[in-house]
Amino acid sequence: MERDEQRKDLEQNADQAAQKGAGKESAGGKASRPEEAALPAGGEDIPKGKILSRKSRGLLLCCLALTLLVGSYVFLCAIGSQGTIYPNVTVSGVSLEGLNVQQAQRTLERALQQQEPDDSRGVIFQVTTAQGEEMVVQVPLSSVVTDLSATVERAWQVGHSLPFPARGAVYLQSLVKENQVLPCYQNGESLDDILDQVEQTLGREPVAPAWESNDKELLLTKGQPGNKVDREAIKAQVFDYLGRDEMVTLADAAPQFTVQLEQIQPESLDLNQVLTQVQREVQDAKFDKSAKVFQTDHTGISFDPVKAQEAFDALDWGAAEAYPLEITQPKVTVADLAPQLYQDVLGSCTPNISGSSNRVENIRLAAKYFSGTVLLPGEEFSYNGTVGRRTAARGFLPAPAYVGGETVQETGGGVCQGSSTIYLASLRANLEIVERYPHGYITRYVPDGMDATVYYGAKDFRFKNNTPFPIKVVGTVSGRTLTVNILGTKSDNIQVEMTNQVVGTTGYNTIYKIDSSLPAGSTKVSVTPYAGYTVKVYRNLYENGRLKDTKLESTSVYRSRDKVVLVSPEDAAQYGL
């Protein structure tokens, strides 16, 4: 019955086709028979619609399969785009699978804290300089620390760094295969210590060139290049090797790479600039008393900067060479003017010398050293600098001196009388006092408050030539008299009178001590007493006989010293002993 219905449908289709064909034939075309068009070949009774369905079945199945595969892959890409690290991703044996960035950092940090530092492996490199110096440097793995942020970022980039369509394949691969991510490293304290050693050994600042002139020659010294240790560049190389797991066993490995230190060139020396500082015109000495003009002489100095530059440039690093200067001598010197100078006594002092013959000899020897000293305008006189050390090798003898509040025998004892005499003479010459100290106890060879103690290396006496002309210090010892004259050229009508005023006194006590060597009824003074004083000294300036000005020059404080008397044991009771 079903086949009858199918045949009926075929016949209806054939009739419709025949009708259409008839229409075409009437228009001049030839139509085929409806029966021929509708019946299958071979007389089979199979429907035409059934044949089309069978051809598309395979295509439909392929489409369905493809859709399933594409959907599955897109699903994998979506999973691979989530905010977690891919499966089987590890760092130093630590799994970071399924963790977000923050979780991964915490997990990795905890795991690394439990690991023992590795001193056996690391990176080895060689540092060289342009001067041929070399140094092999070992950087153990323990000297650096893992950069957690960069390392986790590297783990995160597995898959996530790819475009969305490519993530599914990587994610699928990660499900079946472990992905070991290498750590990133950063600076550690011990790495800085290692680089400190490199800097101390090979790094250095350049040495600048130098020059000096001694009025005869120009001494040129070539500078030396330095070496710059680029710490950050070295660290970057170390981290790169470590980050690529190109570590070696430090015990027996050769350097993996070489670091060439940058050479820093020293500054150049401009001899034209040097010339401007060295060159000077020749100058003759000049003296004009009426105009209050004095000019010292000096030589003229010059040199050829081109030739000097060539000589300097030809030097090896660090080498020195003396380049001769062109010297022009003055026609008139200060020595030529000497007969016109030092004609006036600006200040004088003549105290008596007391004490032992050794003390007299020390004062005479000191006068020998300072006598004849010439000071040009503005120059300073130093007693210690002129007399020098008071030693036996230089002829000084033991004599009494104040040391620590007591009178002791000291080599050069008495030379303070020389400094005190010059001090009073310079006051009377109205010169500028630069440095002066009073004695611990009052002295009697100059007026109170007008002494000047000295001690080599500690206390000095200094004054300055504040006149417009040269001055000369002249000292002589005649018998037991010391005379100091300060000679120069009188340029004004000022006369100086020094006065003093005792503004305070301190008495002394008498102390008795038993001396078993003394016979009964006898005593002996072992320490002489000194009263204490406070003395003000004034510099009074007169012009043409009239007081022009009074200045407080100094206030000196002198200590007191108790008298010590020795008594016999038999007499001790009467002295309260």
C-alpha positions in Angstrom: 0.0 0.0 0.0 2.9 2.2 0.8 4.4 1.5 -2.6 1.1 2.5 -4.3 1.1 5.8 -2.5 4.6 6.4 -3.7 3.7 5.6 -7.2 0.7 7.9 -7.1 3.0 10.7 -6.0 5.4 10.0 -8.9 2.6 10.1 -11.3 1.4 13.4 -10.0 4.8 14.8 -10.3 5.1 13.4 -13.8 1.8 15.0 -14.8 3.0 18.4 -13.5 6.2 18.1 -15.3 4.4 17.1 -18.5 2.3 20.2 -18.3 5.3 22.4 -17.9 7.0 20.6 -20.8 4.0 21.1 -23.0 4.1 24.7 -22.3 7.7 24.8 -23.3 7.1 22.7 -26.4 4.4 25.0 -27.5 7.0 27.7 -27.3 9.2 25.8 -29.7 11.1 23.5 -27.3 11.0 19.7 -27.2 10.0 18.2 -23.8 10.8 14.7 -22.6 8.2 12.3 -21.6 7.0 12.6 -18.0 7.4 8.9 -17.6 11.0 9.0 -18.7 11.9 11.8 -16.3 10.2 10.3 -13.3 11.3 6.6 -13.4 14.7 5.6 -12.1 17.2 3.8 -14.3 16.9 0.0 -14.4 13.3 0.1 -13.6 14.0 0.5 -9.8 11.2 1.9 -7.8 13.4 4.4 -5.5 12.2 7.9 -4.6 14.2 10.9 -5.8 14.1 12.7 -2.3 15.6 9.6 -0.6 18.8 9.9 -2.7 19.5 13.6 -1.6 19.2 12.8 2.1 21.8 10.0 1.9 24.4 12.3 0.4 24.1 15.0 3.0 24.3 12.6 5.9 28.1 12.4 6.0 28.4 16.2 5.7 26.0 16.7 8.6 28.0 14.3 10.8 31.2 16.1 10.0 29.7 19.4 10.8 28.4 18.1 14.1 31.9 16.7 15.0 33.6 19.8 14.0 31.2 21.9 16.0 31.9 19.7 19.0 35.7 20.0 18.6 35.6 23.7 18.1 33.3 24.1 21.1 35.6 22.0 23.2 38.7 24.0 22.1 37.0 27.3 22.8 36.1 25.9 26.2 39.8 25.1 26.8 40.8 28.6 25.7 38.2 30.0 28.1 39.6 27.9 31.0 43.1 29.0 30.0 42.1 32.6 30.3 41.0 32.4 33.9 43.0 34.3 36.5 45.0 31.2 37.7 48.3 29.6 36.7 48.1 26.7 34.3 48.3 23.0 35.5 51.7 21.4 36.1 53.5 24.8 36.3 56.4 24.5 38.9 59.2 26.7 40.1 62.2 25.0 41.8 60.0 22.0 42.5 57.1 24.1 44.0 53.7 23.7 42.2 51.9 26.9 41.5 49.0 25.1 39.7 45.6 26.8 40.0 46.9 29.8 42.1 46.4 33.4 41.4 49.4 35.8 41.5 49.1 36.7 45.1 48.7 33.1 46.2 51.6 32.0 44.1 53.9 34.6 45.6 53.0 33.5 49.2 53.4 29.8 48.3 56.7 30.3 46.6 58.1 32.5 49.4 57.2 29.9 52.1 58.7 27.1 50.1 62.0 29.0 49.4 62.4 29.9 53.1 62.6 26.2 53.9 65.3 25.5 51.3 69.0 25.5 52.2 71.3 28.1 50.5 73.3 26.7 47.7 77.0 27.7 47.8 78.3 25.1 45.4 76.7 26.4 42.2 76.5 29.8 40.7 78.1 32.0 38.0 81.8 32.7 37.4 83.1 35.7 35.4 86.3 37.4 34.8 86.9 41.2 35.2 89.6 42.9 33.2 90.9 46.4 32.9 92.5 48.3 30.1 95.7 48.3 32.2 95.9 44.5 31.9 94.6 43.7 35.5 92.4 40.6 35.9 90.2 39.2 38.6 88.1 36.0 38.6 84.8 36.5 40.5 82.6 33.7 41.8 78.9 34.4 42.5 77.3 31.5 44.4 73.6 31.1 44.1 73.3 31.9 47.8 74.5 35.4 47.2 71.3 36.3 45.3 67.6 36.1 46.2 64.7 35.0 44.1 62.7 37.8 42.7 59.2 36.5 43.7 57.3 39.0 41.7 59.2 38.5 38.5 59.3 34.7 39.0 55.5 34.5 39.5 55.0 36.7 36.6 57.1 34.3 34.4 54.9 31.4 35.7 51.8 33.4 34.9 53.0 34.1 31.4 52.8 30.4 30.6 49.7 30.4 28.3 48.5 33.8 29.3 51.0 35.6 27.2 49.5 34.0 24.0 46.4 35.2 22.1 43.1 33.7 23.1 42.9 31.2 20.3 46.3 29.7 21.1 45.7 29.3 24.9 43.6 26.1 24.5 46.5 24.1 23.0 48.9 25.2 25.7 46.4 24.4 28.4 45.8 21.0 26.9 49.5 20.3 26.8 49.9 21.5 30.4 47.4 18.8 31.5 49.8 16.0 30.5 53.2 17.6 30.7 55.1 19.4 33.6 56.2 23.0 32.8 59.2 23.9 34.9 59.6 27.7 35.1 63.1 29.1 35.9 63.3 31.5 38.8 64.2 35.2 38.3 66.9 36.6 40.6 67.6 39.9 42.2 70.3 41.5 44.4 71.4 40.1 47.7 73.6 41.5 50.4 76.5 39.1 49.7 76.4 40.0 46.0 77.0 43.6 47.0 79.9 42.4 49.1 81.4 40.6 46.1 81.1 43.7 44.0 82.6 45.8 46.7 85.6 43.6 46.5 85.8 44.1 42.8 85.6 47.8 43.2 88.3 47.8 45.9 90.6 45.7 43.8 90.1 47.0 40.3 87.9 50.1 40.5 89.6 53.5 41.0 89.0 57.1 40.4 91.1 58.8 37.8 94.1 60.8 39.1 94.1 64.3 37.9 97.2 65.8 36.3 99.2 68.2 38.4 101.8 70.9 38.1 103.9 73.0 40.3 106.5 75.8 39.9 109.5 76.5 41.9 110.6 79.6 40.1 113.2 77.6 38.1 111.2 74.8 36.5 107.7 73.7 35.9 107.1 70.1 37.2 104.4 68.4 35.1 102.7 65.2 36.3 100.5 63.2 33.9 97.3 61.9 35.4 96.2 58.3 35.5 93.0 56.8 34.1 90.6 55.2 36.4 88.3 52.1 36.1 84.6 52.3 36.5 82.8 49.2 37.8 79.3 49.2 36.4 77.6 47.3 39.2 74.2 47.3 37.6 75.5 45.9 34.3 77.4 43.1 36.0 74.3 42.2 38.1 72.2 42.1 34.9 74.6 39.6 33.4 74.7 37.5 36.5 70.9 37.5 36.7 70.6 36.6 33.1 72.9 33.6 33.4 71.1 32.5 36.6 67.7 33.0 35.1 68.6 30.8 32.1 69.9 28.1 34.5 73.4 28.4 33.1 75.0 27.8 36.4 78.2 25.9 36.9 79.9 24.1 39.8 82.1 26.8 41.3 84.8 24.4 42.5 86.2 23.5 39.1 84.6 25.7 36.5 86.1 28.3 34.2 84.7 31.9 33.8 81.5 31.9 31.8 81.9 35.5 30.6 84.2 38.5 30.8 83.5 42.0 32.1 85.6 44.8 30.6 85.7 47.7 33.0 85.2 51.1 31.5 88.3 53.3 31.5 87.8 56.8 32.8 90.2 59.3 31.3 91.7 61.9 33.7 91.2 65.6 33.1 93.5 67.2 30.6 96.0 69.8 31.5 95.7 73.1 29.7 99.2 74.6 29.6 97.9 77.9 28.3 95.8 78.1 31.5 98.9 77.1 33.6 100.8 79.9 31.9 98.3 82.5 33.1 99.0 81.4 36.7 102.8 81.0 36.4 103.7 83.9 34.2 104.8 87.1 35.8 106.6 90.2 34.7 110.1 90.9 36.2 110.0 93.5 39.0 112.7 95.6 40.4 113.0 96.5 44.1 111.9 100.0 44.9 112.2 102.1 48.1 110.7 105.6 48.5 110.7 106.7 52.1 108.9 110.0 51.5 106.1 108.3 49.5 106.0 105.4 52.0 106.6 103.0 49.1 108.5 99.8 49.2 108.5 97.2 46.5 110.3 94.0 46.7 112.0 92.5 43.7 111.2 89.2 41.9 112.2 87.5 38.8 110.2 87.3 35.6 108.8 83.9 34.7 107.4 82.5 31.5 107.4 79.4 29.2 106.3 78.3 25.8 102.9 76.7 26.3 102.9 74.9 22.9 106.2 73.1 23.6 105.2 72.4 27.2 101.9 70.9 26.1 103.7 68.7 23.6 106.1 67.5 26.4 103.2 66.9 28.7 101.1 65.0 26.2 104.1 62.7 25.4 104.3 61.6 29.0 103.2 58.1 30.1 100.4 57.8 32.5 101.5 58.9 36.0 104.9 60.1 34.8 106.5 63.4 35.8 108.8 65.8 34.0 110.5 69.0 34.9 110.1 71.6 32.2 112.5 74.6 32.4 111.1 78.0 32.9 112.3 81.2 31.2 113.7 83.3 34.0 114.4 87.1 33.8 116.4 88.6 36.6 115.6 92.0 38.1 118.0 94.9 37.7 117.5 96.1 41.3 117.1 93.8 44.3 116.2 94.3 47.9 119.8 93.6 48.8 120.8 96.5 46.6 118.5 98.7 48.7 119.9 97.5 52.0 122.1 100.6 52.7 118.9 102.7 52.6 116.9 100.3 54.8 116.9 99.5 58.5 118.1 103.0 59.4 115.7 103.6 62.3 115.3 101.7 65.6 111.6 101.2 65.8 111.6 99.4 69.2 114.2 98.2 71.7 114.5 96.2 74.9 117.6 95.5 77.1 117.0 93.3 80.2 119.7 91.8 82.4 120.3 88.0 82.4 120.2 86.3 85.8 120.9 82.7 86.7 123.5 80.1 85.8 126.0 80.3 83.0 124.1 77.6 81.1 121.1 79.9 81.1 123.2 82.7 79.7 124.5 80.5 77.0 121.1 79.3 76.0 119.9 82.9 75.7 123.0 83.8 73.6 122.5 80.8 71.3 118.8 81.7 70.8 119.8 85.3 69.9 122.2 83.9 67.4 119.4 82.1 65.7 116.8 84.9 65.6 119.2 87.8 65.0 119.2 89.1 61.5 115.7 88.0 60.6 114.2 90.2 58.0 110.4 90.6 57.6 108.9 92.2 54.5 105.6 94.0 54.9 102.9 91.6 55.9 105.2 88.8 56.9 105.2 87.2 60.4 107.9 86.3 62.8 107.8 83.0 64.7 110.1 82.5 67.7 109.9 78.7 67.6 110.1 78.7 63.8 113.2 80.9 63.9 115.1 79.5 66.9 114.0 75.9 66.3 114.1 73.0 68.7 116.1 73.4 71.8 118.2 70.2 71.8 121.6 69.3 73.0 122.7 68.5 69.5 122.1 72.1 68.5 124.1 73.4 71.4 121.5 74.1 74.1 122.3 73.3 77.7 120.3 72.2 80.8 119.1 75.2 82.9 116.2 76.0 85.2 112.8 76.2 83.6 109.1 76.1 84.8 107.5 72.8 83.9 104.2 71.7 85.4 104.3 74.4 88.1 107.8 73.4 89.3 111.3 74.6 88.6 113.3 71.8 86.8 116.4 71.5 84.8 115.5 71.5 81.1 117.6 71.6 77.9 117.3 75.2 76.6 116.0 76.6 79.9 116.1 80.4 79.8 115.2 80.9 76.1 111.9 82.5 77.2 113.8 85.6 78.1 114.7 85.9 74.4 111.0 85.7 73.4 110.0 88.1 76.2 112.6 90.7 75.1 111.5 90.5 71.5 107.9 90.9 72.7 108.5 94.1 74.5 110.6 95.5 71.7 107.8 94.7 69.2 105.3 96.4 71.4 107.4 99.5 71.5 107.8 99.3 67.7 104.0 99.4 67.5 103.9 96.1 65.7 100.9 93.7 65.5 101.0 90.8 68.0 99.7 87.6 66.6 100.3 85.0 69.4 101.6 85.5 72.9 101.2 83.6 76.3 102.2 84.8 79.8 104.4 82.7 82.1 102.7 80.6 84.8 104.5 82.7 87.4 105.5 86.4 87.4 108.9 87.2 85.9 111.2 90.0 86.8 113.5 90.6 83.8 110.8 92.6 82.0 107.9 94.7 83.5 105.0 92.7 84.8 102.6 91.5 82.1 105.2 92.1 79.3 106.7 88.7 79.1 106.1 85.9 76.5 106.6 82.3 77.3 107.3 79.7 74.6 107.3 75.9 74.4 108.3 74.2 71.2 105.3 72.5 69.6 102.8 74.0 72.0 103.2 77.7 72.6 104.8 80.2 70.3 105.4 83.9 70.1 104.5 85.6 66.8 104.2 89.1 65.5 103.5 90.7 62.1 105.3 93.4 60.2 102.4 95.9 59.7 104.7 98.7 58.5 105.1 99.6 54.8 108.8 98.8 54.9 111.0 95.8 55.7 112.1 95.4 59.3 115.0 93.4 60.8 115.3 91.8 64.3 118.7 92.1 65.8 119.7 90.5 69.1 123.0 90.6 70.9 124.3 89.3 74.3 127.0 91.2 76.0 128.0 89.8 79.4 124.8 89.3 81.2 122.8 91.7 79.1 120.5 90.9 76.2 119.6 93.6 73.7 117.0 93.3 71.0 116.5 96.1 68.4 113.8 96.1 65.7 115.2 98.1 62.8 113.2 99.5 60.0 112.1 102.8 58.4 110.2 105.2 60.5 107.1 106.2 58.5 105.1 108.2 61.1 105.4 110.4 64.2 104.0 107.8 66.6 105.8 107.0 69.8 104.8 104.1 72.0 104.8 103.9 75.8 103.9 100.6 77.5 102.3 100.8 81.0 100.9 98.2 83.3 98.5 97.9 86.2 98.2 95.2 88.9 94.5 94.7 89.3 94.6 91.6 91.6 97.0 89.7 93.9 97.0 86.2 95.5 99.2 85.5 98.5 101.1 82.3 99.2 101.3 79.9 102.1 104.3 78.5 103.9 104.4 74.7 104.1 106.8 72.8 106.4 108.1 69.4 105.7 110.5 67.1 107.7 113.9 66.4 106.2 115.8 63.8 108.3 119.1 65.0 106.9 118.9 68.4 108.6 120.4 68.9 112.0 118.4 70.2 114.9 117.7 73.9 114.8 118.2 74.3 111.1 115.8 74.9 108.2 116.0 74.9 104.4 113.8 76.6 101.8 113.2 73.9 99.1 110.6 75.8 97.0 110.7 79.6 96.6 107.3 81.3 96.8 105.6 83.4 94.3 102.6 85.7 94.8 99.9 85.6 92.2 99.0 88.6 90.1 96.5 89.8 87.6 98.1 92.5 85.4 96.7 94.7 82.7 99.0 96.1 80.1 98.3 99.2 78.0 99.7 100.4 74.7 99.8 104.2 74.8 100.3 106.0 71.5 101.7 109.5 71.4 102.0 111.7 68.3 104.3 114.7 68.4 104.5 114.3 72.2 100.7 114.2 72.8 98.7 111.2 73.9 96.7 110.1 70.9 95.2 106.7 72.0 95.4 104.1 74.8 94.7 100.4 74.1 94.4 97.5 76.4 97.1 95.2 75.1 96.6 92.2 77.4 95.4 90.9 80.7 97.8 88.3 82.2 97.1 86.1 85.2 100.0 84.7 87.1 99.6 81.9 89.7 100.9 81.9 93.2 103.3 79.2 94.5 103.5 78.2 98.1 106.8 78.4 100.0 108.2 75.0 101.1 110.5 74.9 104.2 112.3 71.8 105.3 112.9 71.2 109.1 114.7 68.6 111.1 112.8 65.8 112.8 113.8 67.2 116.3 112.1 70.5 115.4 109.0 69.0 113.8 106.8 69.5 116.8 107.2 73.3 117.0 106.1 73.5 113.3 103.0 71.4 114.1 104.4 68.3 112.3 
